[in-house]
Amino acid sequence: GFYSDLTVHICCIAESVRLQQMLANYGIQSQTPHQIEPIEIWPPSELVKVYEHLGYNTKLKLSGRPNRPIGVLGTSKLYRICSQTVLCYPLTFETNDFYMSSDLSLLLDDVRNDLEFLSKCWKLQGRPIYLFLIREQNLRGPQRNELLELLSQFKQGQVNGVPVRLERLQTLITSACLEHLDFLDEDTDTFEFLALKELESDNSQYKSLSEIPKAMNPIEDYSIKIEDYAKLNLNELINLLHSTTSRFVKALIMHELTNRFGMKLQIQDQTIEEMFNQLASDAANSQSWRTVRYCTSILHKTVDSLAPSITNILVRGKIITLGVFGNDEVEINKPLTPDKIKQILYDKIFPHDIYQAVLIQELIINISKYISTSPEIFNGIMKLRLGWIVEVMKQELETSRMNDNDSEETPEIYDLSPNQIKQLLNYILTCNCNQDRTVYQKRQLDGSLNRVPLNFYEQAWYILNKSPMGIKIFDYHLPQQPTLSDMTDYELNFSIKIEEMLSEIDEPVFRQIVVEMFVIIYTILCRNPEIQFTRVIEVDKMVNQAIELYCIDKKLPKSSKMAFFNERPSITTGTTAYLSRVCIEHLLNCSNLTGAASFYTNFTTETTCKIS
């Protein structure tokens, strides 16, 4: 297990006195923003505003620090800013711009990761102060016991092997790391920073934290479309907006109003934008995640740590593509600015699927965390096509629904909480050793993840070396020269070329069969080094020929691809037999070799090669 001798100091901040009293009933020591004055608690976004003035110079045309989020190392220090002492709560607790922190299970998991990261990476003077912000909403609902369990671990002094110390902030200040930000002019009045405000008990939503709302969440009908409201006039839409109890219907009506009049339309002293924000907050509190995602996407929001997460994936030699399955994709192979990422999400994804514009952001954040903590689960995956991953997650839920007797209880992907999305993603990345899966399902999963066997790209290089006319998949032709003279078999650029060629395939299972075909071609060429292809290797056509041979032998219609895709990769009767037959026929057609029958017999008597 993980162990560190650095003790992370934790201060619990309750957003109201009533919440503080409730926590005291469980023996949890906390403070309110008023009780730590004159120290101010800031959101991390306010610290970002301060750092925008670092290096700012109009004469030199320097714009200052870019608008980038402050990580947990930065928020664990005390700051002196314009004669004020400031402490920021971590980005994990930020609720202004995205909804992921509204899922308490995911938030608590992120807190544990933050503490472990701090314990490993803190190299500054003093000890880090981790400000644990508790909101009233956290103690409502089914996940409250998870919060109380973590708070109990704080009291005990250890969280997942990380030593922690829970104390009042005034006690922790003496051993904290203090940083003076003296690049701001103290005399100017132009700086306005918003500190965390204490929630007044009189303004709280419920009289008691343990009180459960009397009104149950209405049963939502998600089959309703925005087009259903296209013929209603303004007054009819507003009347329906006020009369309906369905949050999802409200979101659809507000979307229709936005399309007609824009976000600045005012209804009863509120703009549509403000109403969307309020609706998203209410839906998050009631765990109506589809509505939350819909509202967040309409508002064109992005999660703060998106750009650093993408960079974290890229530096590990991966490529990301953003897009909806079956539509155009945008490849990301270098770090991008937050504005550019936002533009791709809402120009390329949003028009095809409103939900995926935000769901893909969740995947990026989670993949970044997994690739840091468990890089081995990404072995064999160079290109992460996020639209394909969403599609295979949908199919996984559909398979679960079909296998489950109580199929109505299985939610769709957009109804899952962010933590359930994270768990489903982890399952998708790690589950292909499951014996219950059909051959088709295994190929579909590997194809969707773009997973290839060990040394696959080196094998492709060997094949290209044996094919002077190059390799072709659909319209993508990879010539032998100058490819081999410019690149080595272990070079990343060559692997990227192969992935570009495979990206021409728009069907995950067919992609995986093509990968199997590459392995078979390599195996045959290795065992017979004296032969080579004298024509272009058109891999997709060879696979289609193998499917035709299979259908003829099995007396199936020529279009019966599914049966072939679900066939085991056996050397005698399975897909390997038909793929190898086609490969050998092409080799014989390319050369003066004779004795096809004996050549094929010699190949089939060899030890069966492992495809995946």
N, C-alpha and C positions, 0 to 999 in steps of 0.2 A: 504494500500500500504506500500511498504518498505520505512523506513526512518532511516537515521543515521546522527549523528552530526559530523562525521569525514569527512573532505573535502579531496578528492583525487586530488592531483596535476597532471596536464596533460601537457606534452610538445609534440607538434607536430613536427616531423622531416620529412622534404621533401627530397627525394633522389636526387633532382637536383634543380638548381637555377630556371630553367624554370618552374618546378612544383610549386616552392615557389611563383613565380610571378602569376601563374594561380590561386593558392589558395588565394592570396592577392586580386584578382579581386572579389572573393566571400566574402571578409572581414575576411578571416581566417589567423591568425598569425601563422607562422611556421618558422623553422630554418633548415639550411642544416648542414651536418656533419662538414664542414669547419668552420661554424660560431660559433660552440660551443667549438672549440679547446681552450685550450689543453685537454679538457675532450674528452675521446674516447667513441664511441658507439660500443658495442660488441654484436654479436649474443649470445644467451644463451648457445649455444654449447661450446663457448670459455670459459665461466665461469665454465662449467662442467670440462673442461681440467684442469683449475686451481685447482679445488677442488679434483682432482685425486691425488694431492700431499699432501693433508691433511692427516696426520698420516702415510705417507709412510716411511717405515724403512726396509732397506734390512737385517740388523742384526736380527731384530725381525720377519722378513718375513711378514711384514704388507704391504698390497698392496695399502692402501689409500682408499679414498671414492670411492664406485662403480660408474660406468658410468651411472648416473641417471639424468633425466632432472631437471632443476631448475624451480620451479613454480613461479607464479606471485608475491608471497610475496618476494621471493629471488631476482627477477628482478626489484623490486620497491625500492631498496636501492642503494646508491652510494658506490663504492668500491675504496679503495686505494690498488693497486697491483703493486709491483715493481716500486714505486715512480710515478705511473700513476693514474689519477683519471678516473674511468670507470663507465659507466652506461649501463646496458643491456636492449635491447628491449624484451618484453614478448615472450614466446614460441608461442603464438598465431600468431605472424607475421613471424615465421620461415618458410622458403620456401625450404631449401636445401634438406630435406629428404622426404617430403610428399606433397601432392597436395591440402589438404583440405583448406589451407589458400588462395589458388588461387580463391576460390569461395567467392566473396566479401560479399554476403548476410550472409553466415555462419560466416565469419570472424567478421563482425560487431556485430552479435549476440553473438559471443564469447567475444568480447570486453565489451559488456554490462554486461555479466556474470562475467568477470574479475573485473570490477569496483564494482559490488555489493559484490563480494567475498572480495575484498580489504577493502571495507567499513565495512563489518561485522567482519573480522578476523584480521585486522591490530592491533597489540598490542605493537609494538616497539616504541622506542623514535622517535620523529619527525613525519613527514607526508610522505606517500608514493608518489613516482614520477612514474606515468604511462607514459611510452614513446610510443606515438602513431606514428608508422612508416607508412608514406604514400608513395606508389610507383606510378610511372607514369601510370602503367597499371590500377591502381584503378580508375582513372578518365576517362577511356575509357569504352565504352560498356553501356549496359542498366541499370546497377546497380549503376551508378555514383550518381544519385539523393539520393540513400539511404545513401551513404557516406557523401554527403553534408548536409543531414538532421541531421546525428549524429554530425558532426562538428558544426552545428548550435546549437545543444543542449549543446555542450561543452561551446560555447560562452555564452549561457544563464545561465550556472552554475548548471545545474541539468540533470542527465540522469537516467531515471527510478527510481526517488526518491533518487538517490545518489548525494550529493553535490560535485561538481567538480570545479576546478579552472584552466583555461587555461592561461599559462604564458610562457615567455621565460625561458630557463633552468637556466640561470645565476640568475634569480630572485628567482627560487625555491630552489636553492642549500642550502641557509642558514637555511631552515627549514627541510632539508632532513635527513634521517637516514644514517649515514656514518659508514661503516665497514672496518676495516683494516685487510687485509689478509697477515699477516706477516710470514706465514710458507714457503714462497718462498724465495730462496736465490737471492738477488738483483744482485749479482756479476756474476751470471752464464749467459751464452749466449744461453743456451739450450732451453729457452722458446720462442716460436714464436706464438703470438696471432694475429689473423686477425680481425682488426677493420672494421666497416662498411665504405665502400668507397662511396664517392659522385659520382653520375653519371654525366659525362661530357655531356653538351648539344649537342656537335657536334656528340657524339656517340649514341645519342638517336634514337629510331627506327623511330619516325615520326617527321616531322618539326613542327607540331602543335599538342598539346594534343587533341584538338577537331577534328583533322582530322580523317576521317574514312578510313580504308584501301580500296583501289580501288578494289583489288582482293577479290571477295566474296569467302567464304569457299566452297570448292568443295563438291558436293553431294557424300556422302560416300556409298559404297556398303559393308555392314557388313556381307553379305552372303559368301564373299570370305574367304577361309580357308588357313592356312599355308601349307597344303598338296598340294595346287595348284602350289606351287613353288619348290616342292621337286625334280623335274626332271631337273630344270634349273642349268646350271653350274655357276661358280663364276662370269665370265664376264657378262653373261646374267642377273644375279641378280643385279650386280652393275649398269649396264646400265639402267635397269628398275627402280632401286632405284633413280637414278638421273632424269629420264624422267617423272615419275608419279607425279601428283599433289595431290594425295590422301594421307593424313597423315596415315590413317589406313593401306593402302597398304605398305607404307614405314615401318611401325611397323612390319608387317608380314614378309617382306623381311629381315629386320634386325634381326628378331627372327630366321629366317632360317639360316642366316649367323652365328648367335651366336651358334646355335646347331651344325654347322659344324666346326667352327673355334674358337669359344670362344669370350669373350667380348673384348679381347685385339687386335683383328684384326684391322688394320689401313686402312682407306680409305681416301685418300686425306688429310693426316696429322691429321686425327681424328680417335680415336678408336670408335668401335661400342658402347661402354658404354657412351662415350661423346655424340655420336649422339642420343642415346636413351634419355639422359637427356635433350638435346636441343629440341628434338621432343616433349617430355612430356611438356616442358615449352611452346612451341609454341601452342600445342593443348590446354593447360590450358588457354592461352590468348584468344583463339578462342572458348572456352567453348565446345570443343570436348571431352566430359568426358569419353566416351568409350575408345578412343585412349589414353587418360591420364592414365586411370586405367590399360590398357594393358601394356604400357611402364613401369609404376611404378612397376607392378607385375613382369615383366621380370627382372627388376633391383633388385628384392628381397628387396624392401624397407619396412620399418616399421615406423609407426608414433611414435614420441618421447614419448608421454605420455601413451603408450599402457599398460605397466606393472602396473603403478599406477592406471589406470582405471580399470583393471581387479581386482586388490586388493580392490578397492573401492566397486566393485560389490560383491566380496566374503565376505567382512566384514558385509554385510547386510543379510547374511544367504542364499545367492543364489549360485547356481552351474552353471558353464558355460561349454558347449561342443562346440568344434571346429570341423567342418567337413562339407562336402557337402551332401545335402539331398540325401538319398539312398545309402550312402557310410559309411565307418567306421568313427566313431567320437572319439575324444580325450576329456576326461572329465578333467576339471580343478577345483579342490576343495581346492587348496592352492596357495598362491602367487608364481609366477615363475619369473625367470630372463628374461630380454628382449631377450637374445640369445635363451633361451629355447622356448619362445613364437614364435620367428621368425622361429625356426626349425619346430615347429608344423605346422605353417601356410604354409610353403613352401615345407614340406615333405608330409603332409597329405591332404592339400587342393589344392595347385597349380597343381599337376598332373591331378586332376579331373576337375578343373575350374580355369583358369588363373585369371579371374576377381574377383572371390570370395576371393582370398587370400588377396586382398586389401579392397574389399567391406565389409568383415567381420570386418576389423579393424575400418572402419567408424562406424559400428553398435556398437562395443565395446565402442568407445569414446562417442557416443550419449547415449547409455544405461547408462553409468556411470554418465553422466550429468543429465539424467531424474531421475535416482534412488536417486540422491542427492536432486533434487529440487521437484520432484513429486513422492515420494515413493509409494503413494497409488495406482498408476496405475499398480504396480507389485504385488498387493494383489492376492494370490492364485497361484502365479508363483514361484516355487522353482528352477527349472532347466531351464536355457535359452539355448535352442538348436539353435545356431545361423544359422546353415544350414537350419533348418526348418523355421526359421523366414524369411530368404531370400526367401525361396520357397513360403511362403504365401504372401510375398510382390509382387512376380512375379504374383501370381494368382490374387491379388487385381488389379494390372495393367491390366491383361487380362480381368477381369470382367468389369473394366472401359472402356476398348477398345470395348467390345461387346455391352455395354450399350450406348456408344457414337456413334452418327450417323457419325461423321467424325473420323472414327477409325484410319485413317492414322496418325492423329496428336498425338495420344497417344504413348509416347516413351516407349522403353523397359527399364528395371531397370538399365542396365549398361550405358544408355544414360543420366540418371538423374544427375543433379548437386549434390554435397554433401549436400547442404541445402535442396534440394528436397527429398533426401534420408532421412534426419533427419525428415522432415515433414511427409513423408510416414510412417516412423517407429512410430511416435507419433500417427498417425491416426490408425495404426494397433493395437496399445496398448490400445486405448481408444474408438474404434468405435463399439464394439459389441452390444451396446444398439440400434443400428440403425435398425429401423423397416423394412427397405427395404430389409434387408438380408433374404435369404432363410434359412430354418433350417439347410440345408447341409452346407451353407457358415458359419453359426455361429459355428457349430460343428468343421468345418475345422479350423477356426480361433482359437478357444479355444484349440483344439488339437495341433495345430502348436506352440502355445505359452506355451503348457504344463500347462494350467490354470486349477485349480481344485476348487470345491466349498469350502465354509467356513467350517472348522473343518473336512475336508476330511481325514486327516491322523489319527485323533482320531477315526473316524468312521472305518477306515481300521484296527486299533488296536482292536477295539471291535469285528470286524468280525473274526480276527485272534484268538481272545480269545474264539470264538465260533466254531472254526474249529481245533480240535486236530491234524489233518493230514496236516494242513497248507494250503497255497494258492499258486496257480500255474498259470503263464501266459507264454504260449509257453514252452520254456525249463528252465525258471527261477522258481525255487521252493523256497518259503519262509516258513520254518518250524515254527510251533508254539513255539517249544522249541529248542534252548535256547533263541529265540528272545524275548519272553515276559518277561522272567526272567532277561534278560540282559538290557532291554530297557523299558522306560515308554512311555505312549501314547503321551506325549508332547515333547518327546526327538527328537532333530534334527537328530540323527543317525537313528531313526526309520523312519522318513520322507524320509531320503536318501535311505533306503532300499526299501520303496514303490516306489520311483522314479526309482530306478534301475530296479525293476520288470516291471514298465510301459514302460521303455525304450526298452524293448524287442519288442515292437510294432513299426512297421515301416510305419504305415499309420495314419496320424493325426486324421481323422474322426473315424476310428476304435478305436483309443486310447480314444477319447472322449466318445464313446459308452461304452467302458469298465469302464470309470469313472462313467458313469450313472448307470452301472450295480452294481458297488460297493455301490452306494448310495441306490439303491433299496434293495440289500441284507441287508444292515445295517437297513433300515426302517423295513423290515419284521422281522428281528431278535429282534429289539427293541420292536416291538409290540407283539412278541411272545417269551418272554425271556426263556420259558421252553424248547425250541428246539435248536438244534445245528446241524452242519454238522459232519457226522462221516467219510466222505471221503474227499479227497483233493478237494478243490474248484478250478476247472479248468475254470477260468473266460473266457478265450478266446473261449473255446469250448461251454460254455453256451451262449455266444453272438452269435456264429455261429448257434446254435440250434434255438435261437430266430429268426434269419434271415430266417432260413428254414421254421419255422412255419408261419412267415409273408408271405413268398412267396407262401406257400400252400394255405393260406386263400385268398390271392389276386390273385391266379391262375397265378403266375409269374414264370419264370424259376428260379431254385434254386440259380443261380449265380447273381440274381438281387439285389446286395447289395445297389446300388445307391438309389433305391426306398425306402429301409428301412432307409438308412442314412438321407434321406430328409423328413422322416415322423416325425410329431410333437411328443414330449414326453408326449402323452396323456395316462391316466390310463385306458381308455375304448377301444380306437381303435388304439392308437399310439404305439411308441416303448416301452413305459413303460409297457403297457399291455403284450406284448410278452416277454420282459425281466423278468417281475415278474412271468409269467406263468412258464417259464423255471426254475427260482429260486425255486418256490414252488414245482415243480415236483422233483427237486433234493433233497429238504428237506424231502419230503415224501418218496423218495426212500432210504434216509439215516436213516429213523426211522420207528417206528411201528404205526405212526399216520394214521388215516383213515379219510374219509370224505373230500377228496380233493376239491370237488365242494363247500362245505360250507366254507372251509378254505379260498379258493380263493375269494368267495363272500364277506366274512367278510373283507378281505384285500381291495378289490376294493371299498367298501363303505366308507372307511376312507378318510379323506381329502387328496387330491393329494399332494405328496411331491414335493418340488421344487428341481430340479436336478442341475440347473446352474443359 
